[in-house]
């Protein structure tokens, strides 16, 4: 992405005995996406001892991720982020990536089956997802098939909210709800333990 603005919030660190020891702080950059021309704002920690860009960890400040399910495994979260980045560029590619995400979910949950449809049925048979959610997942799979095969049809931006809602329903049931339950359970334990202390 092209850097269109940057603000450095850095300072020189000094040792009382040795004087200046180096400079460091936070860099804020405004970036423009070359494909969609939208603006992103990122920040990262910097010091003059950094030798390569591999040492820099960027934090996206804008745009904020809206309704991004919590508790996702890293590979599934990164696939969802990748899909979100291209949804306004190519809806068909977006649907294909979400279909891939669905397959990653099946693999993560160790579903058996030679096809995605059979893996989804296996998840339902093992009570990983309810039968109604299999229909939701099948709908997402079908949108992915339309995106992948030009002869079937063409998706438009009108389908983005539908496809995203289907994806969120699956991810929230399988990952977010159990994650939230664990967080709540741990918080309750911590509160009870704190209450027992004299």
C-alpha positions in Angstrom: 0.0 0.0 0.0 1.1 3.5 -0.7 2.0 5.6 2.4 0.1 8.9 2.1 0.8 10.2 5.6 2.9 9.4 8.6 3.3 10.7 12.2 6.2 9.7 14.4 5.6 9.7 18.1 9.2 9.0 19.1 11.7 10.2 21.6 15.4 9.9 22.3 16.2 7.7 25.3 19.0 8.9 27.5 21.1 7.3 30.2 22.2 9.6 33.0 25.8 8.4 32.8 26.2 7.7 29.0 23.9 10.2 27.4 21.6 9.4 24.4 21.0 5.6 24.0 18.8 5.5 21.0 15.4 6.6 19.6 12.1 4.7 19.7 8.4 5.0 20.0 5.3 4.6 17.8 4.8 5.3 14.1 1.3 6.0 12.7 0.9 5.6 9.0 -2.0 6.4 6.6 -2.0 3.9 3.7 -4.0 3.8 0.5 -5.1 0.5 -1.0 -4.0 0.4 -4.7 -7.0 -1.7 -5.6 -10.0 -0.1 -4.0 -8.4 3.3 -3.1 -9.7 3.0 0.5 -7.6 4.4 3.4 -6.2 2.3 6.2 -4.5 3.6 9.4 -1.8 1.4 11.1 0.6 1.8 14.0 3.7 0.0 14.9 6.5 0.2 17.5 9.8 1.3 16.2 13.3 1.9 17.5 16.6 2.6 15.8 17.9 -0.9 16.5 15.3 -2.6 14.1 17.3 -4.2 11.3 14.5 -5.5 9.1 10.8 -5.1 8.4 10.2 -8.6 9.6 10.7 -7.3 13.2 7.7 -4.9 12.8 4.2 -5.9 14.0 1.5 -3.7 12.5 -1.8 -3.0 14.3 -4.7 -1.9 12.1 -6.4 1.1 13.7 -8.8 1.8 10.9 -11.0 0.4 9.6 -12.2 -1.4 12.6 -13.2 -5.0 12.2 -17.0 -5.0 12.5 -18.7 -8.1 13.9 -15.5 -10.2 13.6 -16.1 -13.4 15.5 -13.9 -14.1 18.5 -12.2 -17.3 19.4 -11.2 -18.3 15.9 -8.1 -20.4 15.1 -5.4 -18.3 13.4 -5.7 -19.9 10.0 -9.5 -19.4 9.9 -9.2 -15.8 11.2 -6.6 -15.0 8.5 -8.8 -16.5 5.8 -11.8 -14.4 7.0 -9.6 -11.3 7.0 -8.3 -12.0 3.5 -11.9 -12.5 2.3 -13.0 -9.2 3.8 -10.2 -7.4 2.0 -11.4 -8.5 -1.4 -15.2 -8.4 -1.0 -15.5 -5.0 -2.6 -13.1 -5.8 -5.4 -14.5 -9.2 -6.5 -17.6 -10.7 -4.9 -17.1 -14.0 -6.6 -13.6 -14.3 -5.2 -15.0 -13.4 -1.8 -17.5 -16.2 -1.9 -14.8 -18.7 -3.0 -12.6 -17.7 0.0 -15.5 -18.1 2.4 -16.2 -21.6 0.9 -12.5 -22.4 1.6 -13.0 -21.1 5.1 -15.9 -23.4 5.5 -13.7 -26.3 4.5 -11.0 -25.2 6.9 -13.6 -25.3 9.7 -14.5 -28.8 8.8 -10.8 -29.8 8.8 -10.2 -28.1 12.1 -13.2 -30.0 13.6 -11.8 -33.2 12.1 -14.9 -33.9 10.0 -14.9 -36.9 7.7 -16.0 -37.0 4.1 -14.8 -36.9 0.6 -16.8 -33.7 -0.2 -17.6 -30.6 1.7 -21.3 -31.6 1.8 -20.3 -34.9 3.4 -18.0 -33.2 5.9 -20.8 -30.9 6.9 -23.1 -33.8 7.4 -20.4 -35.5 9.6 -20.2 -32.4 11.8 -24.0 -32.6 12.3 -23.9 -36.3 13.0 -21.2 -35.7 15.7 -23.3 -32.8 17.2 -20.6 -30.3 16.3 -23.3 -28.2 14.6 -27.1 -28.5 14.6 -28.9 -29.9 11.5 -30.3 -26.4 10.8 -26.8 -25.0 10.6 -25.9 -27.6 8.0 -28.4 -25.9 5.8 -26.8 -22.6 6.5 -23.4 -24.0 5.7 -24.7 -25.6 2.5 -26.0 -22.2 1.4 -22.6 -20.8 1.9 -21.1 -23.7 -0.1 -23.5 -23.0 -2.9 -22.6 -19.3 -3.1 -18.9 -20.4 -3.2 -19.8 -22.7 -6.1 -21.4 -19.9 -8.0 -18.4 -17.7 -7.4 -16.1 -20.5 -8.7 -18.0 -21.5 -11.8 -18.8 -18.8 -14.4 -21.4 -20.9 -16.1 -23.6 -21.1 -13.1 -24.1 -17.4 -12.6 -22.6 -14.2 -11.2 -22.7 -12.8 -7.7 -23.2 -9.1 -7.0 -22.5 -6.8 -4.1 -26.1 -7.4 -2.9 -25.1 -11.0 -1.9 -22.2 -9.8 0.4 -24.4 -9.3 3.5 -26.1 -12.6 3.0 -22.8 -14.6 2.5 -21.2 -12.7 5.5 -24.2 -13.4 7.7 -24.1 -17.1 6.8 -20.4 -17.2 7.6 -20.8 -15.4 10.9 -23.6 -17.8 12.0 -21.4 -20.8 11.5 -18.3 -19.3 13.1 -20.1 -17.9 16.1 -21.8 -21.2 16.9 -18.6 -23.3 16.5 -16.0 -21.0 18.0 -17.3 -17.7 19.5 -20.0 -19.2 21.8 -17.7 -21.8 23.4 -15.0 -19.1 23.7 -17.3 -16.7 25.4 -18.5 -19.4 27.7 -14.9 -20.3 28.7 -14.2 -16.6 29.3 -17.3 -16.2 31.5 -16.5 -19.3 33.5 -12.9 -18.2 34.1 -14.1 -14.7 35.2 -16.6 -16.2 37.6 -13.9 -18.4 39.1 -11.6 -15.4 39.5 -14.4 -13.4 41.2 -15.2 -16.3 43.6 -11.6 -16.8 44.4 -11.2 -13.1 45.1 -14.2 -13.2 47.4 -12.8 -16.0 49.4 -9.6 -14.1 50.3 -9.6 -12.7 53.8 
